[in-house]
């Protein structure tokens, strides 16, 4: 049965920030076109006015406004998206500059648009530091700008952190928390604004979740990990409320290997999801370092957590693991739709459209097509070669189209 849901599709697409209508609606946007001359000082200082819509109280499920699904010929369709990251172009690493970064973001967005991806990302290049190209965009980008953290890691710090078996894949903490956290120089709305100015497509903004960030920090201030996680969640929620991306996705890559921490992790991530003014989403996976999973576990242990997320949909790693867990995913609360991982990012083998269509058919048969919001890769593409990532992106759309009978 084709789906009929009460949640909404992303809001109307905004065009380039330089359009006259955009300037009339938002006087904080400069008269000069940021595409032709985007001064870095503007993007670092500009923040969209805070929405007047109040956030739901903590613990309350966000009620989404009614909007129609995307349809073609009156028939609702399963959409395509990417999880977030894209391989950093070699020329950006070789000659990093602000203009080269904007050029790279434009290229990554256009690759997805040309392939037919419904909801695109900037490849998470907004996290790229032209002054420190080797910085870990998933972690350090979020924690190092914060107030009251120390980024100089001593040998004693590393030894203390190394005793935490839950983060064995890291040898050093991302930072040391020495006092009550403040937002410092972190500016997610400003970084999002650069990508928004480069595309008219529906755009997703991604951020690392508070549980994952908490696990990478060495804490010398808060009483517990839960308290630290809550402080991070509050900081991120304040900034997320200022972002009008069509989809805002929170990534939690450590929790699947530590389901025993799901209760306090859930309370914290929902603070961020409640602050989203558009479509909230969550992505979870079992990690990918050099093509290897870094955690073991199963989705079965997180069914309650997944069904209690205050989000529209959750993107899950399935392609690398196989579809054997689909029957258990049917137990997730029906208010949370699914993004099916049908592209294995741990493999250089490019899936065929037939293979992808078959995976969608199996999932639709087991779960019901109305439960499937998106098909997507298992995780980000950042560890693949660009040529492989590009072919997988095209295969994703072709497989969906084959399933839809196009």
Secondary structure, DSSP 4 states (H G I P E B T S, - for coil): -----SS-PPPPPP--TTSHHHHHH-TTS-SS-TTT---HHHHHH--PPPPSSPPPPTTPPPPPPP-PPPEETTEE--EEB--S--PPPHHHHHT--HHHHHHHHHHHHHHHHHHT-SEE--TTGGG--TT-TTS-TTTHHHHTTSEEEE----HHHHHHHHT-GGGTT-SS-S-EEEEEEE-TT--HHHHHHHHHTT--SEEEEEEE-HHHHHHHSEESSSSSHHHHHHHHHHHHHHHHTT---SEEEEEESSGGG-GGGHHHHHHHHHHHHHH-SSEEEEEE----BTTB------GGGGHHHHHT-SSSEEEE--TTT-GGGHHHHTTS-TTSEEEEEEE-TT--SPPPHHHHHHHHHHHHHHH-GGGEEEEEESS--TTS-HHHHHHHHHHHHHHHHHHTT-
